[in-house]
Each structure stands twice: as C-alpha cells, then as structure tokens.
Amino acid sequence: MDLKQFSRRDERRVREYETDGTHRIVADLGSDVDASVEVVGDTAIVVPEEGEQIDLDLPEAGAQAFIKNGILTIELEDGR
C-alpha cells in the first residue's frame, strides 16, 4: 500500500517533511494503538496488536522506523 492509500484508510493523518537533510514521514495511528514496526528493504511493516498488518511501500530502501505514543515515524537516509 502506498502512503496516500494509508492516509485515506481510517482517515489517518500522514505528513511528510524534511529537516536537516532527513526526510520524515509521520503518521498518527492513534494513542490507543499498540503496534510494532519493522523495515524490510523498501517496505515498512506495521503490526498492530489488534487488527491486520499494514505493509507500506517506501520511496527507497534503508529507512528507519519507530512508533512512540501511537505516532509512526519513518526516516529516510538520503531524502527522497
């Protein structure tokens, strides 16, 4: 699933921005969502404790991702 599809699903807020040469994608999953995330190649795999797994297509491989307080953050190494 690409980022536009992800943002439309359940009306999630997804934002992209760049600071200090790092491109970030930030999505609000909801404070009540307990999930984990792993990046494999150019895919971020979000696994919520309840519900179905979400595979997000990333613009490039080599990203880092984490979830804190229901906020998914994906950082891309070389920008877009």
Rosetta blueprint (number, residue, H / E / L):
1 M L
2 D L
3 L H
4 K H
5 Q H
6 F H
7 S H
8 R H
9 R H
10 D H
11 E H
12 R L
13 R E
14 V E
15 R E
16 E E
17 Y E
18 E E
19 T E
20 D L
21 G L
22 T E
23 H E
24 R E
25 I E
26 V E
27 A E
28 D E
29 L L
30 G L
31 S L
32 D L
33 V L
34 D L
35 A E
36 S E
37 V E
38 E E
39 V E
40 V E
41 G L
42 D L
43 T E
44 A E
45 I E
46 V E
47 V E
48 P E
49 E L
50 E L
51 G L
52 E L
53 Q L
54 I E
55 D E
56 L E
57 D E
58 L L
59 P L
60 E L
61 A L
62 G L
63 A L
64 Q E
65 A E
66 F E
67 I E
68 K E
69 N L
70 G L
71 I E
72 L E
73 T E
74 I E
75 E E
76 L E
77 E L
78 D L
79 G L
80 R L
